[in-house]
Amino acid sequence: MEDYEEISIMDVYDIVRDFAKEFRPIIEMYGPDPLNNIMSKIVRILEHLEAQTVKIGRLQSNLQEKDTIIARLEKDKIEKAADRARFEKELEQIEEHWREESQEMVSVVNRLQEENRKLLKALSSKQDLSGNHSHPLSPEVDISVLQKSRTSIDKLRDQLKLKDREVNAKITEIENLSSQIDRSMAINKELRKKNRILQGQVRNLIDERAAFLTQLQDQNHELIELRQNLGIAEKENEDLAQSQADKIILEKKAGLDLDDPNRPRFTTEELKEILRERNEYKARITSLEEELEKYRRNESDVNIEEEVEDTEADDEDDAPVQGPLPYEPNDAPWRKSESRIRKIFRKLFNETNVTILGTSPKRSLSTFSKMTLATASDSDTTL
């Protein structure tokens, strides 16, 4: 099986931004309609990828915690086994030393007993010695042997007490280390909690940064459009001034009175051209009004269907809303359940112009229709 590179939640959000950068020129050129179906599928895939990434991250953190606990337990087990082996080795050494001393004492006692027997035999062979000297050495020899035995036993007792104190000290040290490990685990838990909080703050900062970048891009687009409109307006102003100057020159040449309200202002060709443009504008206005009505009906149907679905899902008895719904702001409380992927998409794309998450275009054609009507009315007034 191939090893794939792991991705984090930040990588998923970077993928979302890459998608937005790729689709923005297409939407600006052809509109959102060609991408409605594919974008809904892409959003669902990215949401699923985000959920799986979060799940994998949690599993990895759990595995790391369990690995840390297992390593700590194995280390404690090895240390305890080493301490136990060292204690057993020390006890064996003490027992061996005690055996050697015991054997040495037994050999000393045997040697002294043998010497005592020899002395007793030597004393019994001398008949001329007095009764006061018949048994001078045997009690003294026994007392010295007992004193040496008692001294060696006291030394062994002192050594055993010392070893007991060392064992108790080791046990106390182990208990202190266990308490330190428990405190370290509590501190580690608190640090993990703070880390999760910091990760949430980092995600919020990333969202705010994406929102700021989107606003900056939108402002740049608006600035470019304003500059273009300014250039067009300046050109139209120059053309209008030139046409007014040409008309004044023409009227002066024709000898017409400029203050006469009934003087002819257009030639026959210009009047025919104006009438033709008026008829074209009227036909265009009619088609735009039909298209606008069609969009309004579609939007009304979509809103009614969405409202019916929400009503069935929530088991509410509210009456259905007739007509198109107003624009929903980004910070509306009922939109809090949106996934982070959809929020990033909505921030990266200007919602006032176009939506690509399964809804109809929000920009109405009424503005353009009003502009066209205003142009036609100005033409009629001039005529």
Secondary structure, 3 states (H helix, E strand, C coil): CCCCCCCCHHHHHHHHHHHHHHHHHHHHHHCCHHHHHHHHHHHHHHHHHHHHHHHHHHHHHHHHHHHHHHHHHHHHHHHHHHHHHHHHHHHHHHHHHHHHHHHHHHHHHHHHHHHHHHHHHHHHHCCCCCHHHCCCCHHHHHHHHHHHHHHHHHHHHHHHHHHHHHHHHHHHHHHHHHHHHHHHHHHHHHHHHHHHHHHHHHHHHHHHHHHHHHHHHHHHHHHHHHHHHHHHHHHHHHHHHHHHHHHHHHHHHHCCCCCCCCCCCCCHHHHHHHHHHHHHHHHHHHHHHHHHHHHHHHHHHHHHHHHHHHHHHHCCCCCCCCCCCCCCCCCCHHHCCCCHHHHHHHHHCCCCCCCCCCCCCCCCCHHHHHHHHHHHHHHHHHC
